[in-house]
Amino acid sequence: MDDNKHDNENQPSLSRRGFLGASAVASAAGVAGVAGLGSAVMTREAFAKAAEDAMAKATVHPGEMDEYYGFWSGGHSGEVRILGLPSMRELMRIPVFNVESATGWGITNESKRVRGESDKFLCGDSHHPHMSMTDGKYDGKYVFINDKLNTRVARIRCDIMKTDKILDIPNVQAIHGLRVQKVPHTKYVFCNGEYRIPQPNDGRDINDPTKYFTMYNAIDAETMEMAFQIIVDGNLDNTDADYTGRFAASTCYNSEEGVTLAESMRNERDWAVIFDIHAVEKAVKEGKYQTIGDSKVPVVDGRKAAKSPFTRYIPVPKSPHGLNTSPDGKYFVANGKLSPTVTIIAIDKLPALFDGKIKERDAVVGEPELGLGPLHTAFDGRGNAYTTLFIDSQIAKWSVEDAIKAYNGEKVNYIKQKLDVHYQPGHNHTTMGETREADGKYLVSLCKFSKDRFLPVGPLRPENDQLIDISGDEMKLVHDGPTFAEPHDCCIVHRSSMKPNKLWTRDDPFFAETVAQAKKDGITLETDNKVIRDGKKVRVYMTSVAPNFGMTDFTVKQGDEVTVTITNLDTIEDVTHGFAMTNHGVSMEIGPQATASVTFTAENPGVFWYYCHWFCHALHMEMRGRMLVEKA
């Protein structure tokens, strides 16, 4: 028997919390007692049986399809991953801020155009993937993702599962929390500038933190251009939007506006900042804004000292992290991180708050104690909330309405269950839980550590995503899944919302510029296999049909800049071709009916073979040709 078997039981364990110290266990027990948690610990046998039943329900057999798509951030890899739920099978990786050799992302001309000026950055830190909505429901159109590392936001088209736009956000540094406007549709993508910097950040005032600030950012979801920015007090962390289209909210963990750790930990309460989006839109329309430096983006002042009509600052304890909207549209929930509490903010009280009829604290209708280190809250659509407790390594299930009753003095046990997760959970998400259609079937806990859960693979370990069945009265853990490079966050979408293409269409804008260049050269991409020389620039056009390239060889001169453009004429789904040029760092994918191009320099004379590197046919190995490079 495994000596660490107790780590699989549904009860606290010292080994589970060991690196945080035994005092954390004692504190957690105290918090549970205050909240009225008194349920008996399940026996090993009962827990095993419950888990077995839940896992059987979650099993997706060979040949069956998952019920949900999960869009996972790839963390430090800079990508987005698609998983199927409940199987937790990885279906696809979408390169975004990274360079990826299988598809040629960051290598092909098409991807370089999307990457734009930030193509010089070969890495990213992708955190928060969220899908566009119509009437508070996922519409399967776009997924948006932020790059905290290089202050960017990207858009993924869900019909082709490719990144089609990347925007560098001006005037701020480190885009963190990101959410979409929910109703009437996703007009804006909202995202937080986390770190305070001088404005403009041009070398002046670098030693004067009193002149630092950051901003809340709104991006036009269709044009992927900046709509407006709002200056705020403090640092911004996570954000969400309401179901009226008027309000958005963000947590602020540095109301002290400190630079060092000690300076940013002094206040017992920080803020949840509420934004009146309609008021900002009106001001921008009337020209009541400023710009900063060379940026043309409208900027309005939302700081407290400005007595701003655009913001209100609701005190919440301490160093809050996650900000989540309940699917019934009634509440924002701010998660305390350094407090055992979360704060429930009534959205229907916000108009009165902005009109000056109530004070900030009057908008708070609950502050339940849940445990140590609450980070993020998800919802099941049945009135229950699920909060990750980072220090306790638990998910707390609690009733929102009962927590409000307790806040008003009623004696009620609002905590329904606590489930151990392994270990130190950050984000958690329920199926459809960020929409009006939260269905309460599954919850995913994205855990930061996985010691003793998987085969050891060296000092650098995977992390652990855990799938939990929440369809009944009790949460049941049904799956552990190792993941790599800090997959920070996810969103879970029912498959009925998704309609991805099986083939490319020939008029797709993704390769429109490549098609336009071919027309200038007098090339018909679907039929021509030609070489065009323009001085030291050579453009090679060829088709591909399994198992042949339309050109078995072409000749260039040493030092030529060579652009190879390939059009895949296959019309059968899943017949993707590749183009890989040996010893030139060239690799790209060409899906059925797609056109793709890549540019490189033929530096050395000789024979260089190119070949298809996506398996496409029984004679796949024979799908090849030669580039003949003559001496200069």
Stockholm file with secondary structure:
# STOCKHOLM 1.0

chainA/1-632         MDDNKHDNENQPSLSRRGFLGASAVASAAGVAGVAGLGSAVMTREAFAKAAEDAMAKATVHPGEMDEYYGFWSGGHSGEVRILGLPSMRELMRIPVFNVESATGWGITNESKRVRGESDKFLCGDSHHPHMSMTDGKYDGKYVFINDKLNTRVARIRCDIMKTDKILDIPNVQAIHGLRVQKVPHTKYVFCNGEYRIPQPNDGRDINDPTKYFTMYNAIDAETMEMAFQIIVDGNLDNTDADYTGRFAASTCYNSEEGVTLAESMRNERDWAVIFDIHAVEKAVKEGKYQTIGDSKVPVVDGRKAAKSPFTRYIPVPKSPHGLNTSPDGKYFVANGKLSPTVTIIAIDKLPALFDGKIKERDAVVGEPELGLGPLHTAFDGRGNAYTTLFIDSQIAKWSVEDAIKAYNGEKVNYIKQKLDVHYQPGHNHTTMGETREADGKYLVSLCKFSKDRFLPVGPLRPENDQLIDISGDEMKLVHDGPTFAEPHDCCIVHRSSMKPNKLWTRDDPFFAETVAQAKKDGITLETDNKVIRDGKKVRVYMTSVAPNFGMTDFTVKQGDEVTVTITNLDTIEDVTHGFAMTNHGVSMEIGPQATASVTFTAENPGVFWYYCHWFCHALHMEMRGRMLVEKA
#=GR chainA/1-632 SS CCTTGGGGSSSCCHHHHGGGCHHHHHHHHHHHHHHTCCCCCCCHHHHHHHHHHHHHHHCCCTTCCCSEEEEEECBTTCEEEEEEETTTEEEEEEESSSCBTTTTBTTBHHHHHHHGGGGGCCCCCBCCCEEEEETTEEEEEEEEEEETTTTEEEEEETTTTEEEEEEECTTCEEEEEEEECCSSBCCEEEEEEEECEESSCSSTTTTCGGGEEEEEEEEETTTCSEEEEEEESSCCCCEEECSSSSEEEEEESCTTCCSSTTGGGCCSEEEEEEEEHHHHHHHHHTTCCBCCTTCCCCEEECCGGGTCSSEEEEEEESSCCCEEECTTSCEEEEECSSSSBEEEEEGGGHHHHHTTSSCGGGGEEECCBCCSCEEEEEECSSSEEEEEETTTTEEEEEEHHHHHHHHTTCCCCCEEEEEECSSCEEEEEETTTTSTTCCCSEEEEEESCCTTTSCCCSSSCCEEEEEEECSSSSCEEEEEEEECSCCCCEEEEEGGGCCCCSSCCTTCGGGHHHHHHHHHTTCCTTTCCEEEEETTEEEEEEEEETTEESCSEEEEETTCEEEEEEEECCCSTTCCEEEEETTTTEEEEECTTCEEEEEEECCSCEEEEEECCSCCSTTGGGCEEEEEEECC
#=GC SS_cons         CCTTGGGGSSSCCHHHHGGGCHHHHHHHHHHHHHHTCCCCCCCHHHHHHHHHHHHHHHCCCTTCCCSEEEEEECBTTCEEEEEEETTTEEEEEEESSSCBTTTTBTTBHHHHHHHGGGGGCCCCCBCCCEEEEETTEEEEEEEEEEETTTTEEEEEETTTTEEEEEEECTTCEEEEEEEECCSSBCCEEEEEEEECEESSCSSTTTTCGGGEEEEEEEEETTTCSEEEEEEESSCCCCEEECSSSSEEEEEESCTTCCSSTTGGGCCSEEEEEEEEHHHHHHHHHTTCCBCCTTCCCCEEECCGGGTCSSEEEEEEESSCCCEEECTTSCEEEEECSSSSBEEEEEGGGHHHHHTTSSCGGGGEEECCBCCSCEEEEEECSSSEEEEEETTTTEEEEEEHHHHHHHHTTCCCCCEEEEEECSSCEEEEEETTTTSTTCCCSEEEEEESCCTTTSCCCSSSCCEEEEEEECSSSSCEEEEEEEECSCCCCEEEEEGGGCCCCSSCCTTCGGGHHHHHHHHHTTCCTTTCCEEEEETTEEEEEEEEETTEESCSEEEEETTCEEEEEEEECCCSTTCCEEEEETTTTEEEEECTTCEEEEEEECCSCEEEEEECCSCCSTTGGGCEEEEEEECC
//
